[in-house]
């Protein structure tokens, strides 16, 4: 089984992630992703399973966001563009 990447946050990254978690206007998906990364960066270096149990999600979800953050840092926590026709809104 592959070892999950260890997450080390710079003070600026930690501040930005805490800001996302605390902001009332943050989308809940972004808050959840920030919580995953903040927990993964704790000194006890938790496994994906530990984080998943604590946050009530699937270990694959933790694996996905930990890996994307390790590769792309804060930019990796954004949604990727979706294929297909854009959603429309009609009054």
C-alpha positions in Angstrom: 0.0 0.0 0.0 1.3 3.4 -0.9 2.3 5.9 1.8 0.1 9.0 1.9 2.2 12.2 1.3 3.1 14.1 4.4 1.6 17.6 4.5 3.7 20.5 5.8 2.0 23.9 5.7 3.7 27.2 5.5 2.4 29.8 8.0 0.7 31.6 5.1 -1.0 28.4 3.9 -2.2 27.6 7.4 -3.5 31.1 7.8 -5.4 30.9 4.5 -6.9 27.5 5.3 -8.0 28.7 8.7 -9.6 31.8 7.1 -11.6 29.5 4.7 -12.8 27.4 7.7 -13.8 30.5 9.7 -15.4 32.6 7.0 -19.2 32.4 7.1 -19.4 33.0 3.3 -17.1 30.1 2.4 -18.7 27.4 0.3 -19.1 24.2 2.4 -17.1 22.1 0.0 -14.1 24.5 0.4 -14.5 24.4 4.2 -14.5 20.6 4.2 -11.4 20.4 2.0 -9.6 22.9 4.2 -10.5 20.9 7.3 -9.1 17.8 5.6 -5.8 19.5 4.9 -5.5 21.1 8.3 -6.0 17.7 9.9 -3.6 16.0 7.6 -0.9 18.6 8.5 -1.2 18.0 12.3 2.1 16.8 14.0 0.7 13.3 14.6 0.7 12.7 10.8 -2.6 10.9 10.7 -3.5 8.3 8.1 -6.2 8.8 5.5 -8.4 6.4 7.5 -7.9 8.3 10.8 -8.9 11.6 9.1 -11.8 10.0 7.3 -13.2 8.6 10.6 -12.8 11.9 12.4 -14.4 14.0 9.6 -17.1 11.4 8.7 -16.1 10.8 5.1 -14.6 8.0 2.9 -10.8 7.5 3.1 -10.7 7.9 -0.7 -12.0 11.4 -0.3 -9.1 12.2 2.1 -6.6 10.5 -0.3 -7.9 12.6 -3.2 -7.6 16.0 -1.5 -4.3 15.2 0.3 -2.8 14.2 -3.0 -4.0 17.2 -4.9 -2.8 19.5 -2.2 0.6 17.8 -2.1 0.9 18.4 -5.9 -0.7 21.8 -6.4 -0.9 23.3 -2.9 -3.8 25.7 -2.4 -4.7 25.8 -6.1 -5.4 22.0 -5.9 -8.4 22.6 -3.6 -10.4 24.3 -6.2 -13.0 22.5 -8.3 -11.8 21.3 -11.7 -13.8 22.5 -14.7 -16.7 20.2 -15.6 -17.3 18.8 -19.0 -20.6 19.4 -20.8 -22.8 22.3 -21.4 -22.7 25.0 -18.7 -25.7 25.2 -16.4 -28.3 27.8 -17.3 -30.6 29.8 -15.1 -33.9 31.1 -16.4 -36.2 33.3 -14.3 
